[in-house]
């Protein structure tokens, strides 16, 4: 499996996990839990976008 395919899979995993954390805001009991879920979800979504960009740039460099 090429290196950039693994990066795409990692970015998809981070994105899905981040969206799950953001969606968990509705099931949090208190305000602190909602804030923590939002911050962690946004961090994982940002990591997903970053790894997607890295994978895209490395695949262009290899071609």
N, C-alpha and C positions, 0 to 999 in steps of 0.2 A: 504494500500500500504506500503510495507516494506521501511525502511529508506534508504537502499542502492539503491532501484529503483528510489527514488527521486533524489539521488545523480547522478545516471546515466542520468536522464532527465536534471538535471541542467548542467551537463558536455556537453551534446549534444547541449543544448541551447547556452551555452558559445562558443562552437566550431563553430556553425553555425553563430552566431553573429560576432565572430572574423573573420571568412572567408569572411563574407559580408563586413566588414570594410576593409580588405585587398584588396578585389575585387574592392572596391570603389576608390582605388588609380587611376584607369584608368579614372574615371569620375571627378576627382578633377581638379579644374581650375588652382590652383597655387601650388608651391612646398611645401609651408607650410601645406596646406591641405593634400597633399600626405604623408608628414612625420607624421602628426598627425594620419591619418588613419592607417598607418603602425604600429606605436607604440601602438595605442589602440588595433588594431587587434591582434598584438603579445601578448599583455597583456591578452586579452580574450582567446586566444588559449592556453596560458600557464595556465590560471585558469581552462580551460577545461581539460587539461591533469592532473592537480593536483587533481581536484575533481573526475576524472575517477580513478586515483590511489587510492584515499581515499575510494571510493566505492568498489573497488576490494579488498582492504585489509580488510575492514569491513565485506564484504561478506565471506571472508575466515575465519575470526575470529568467525563469527556466526555459521559456519558449523562445 
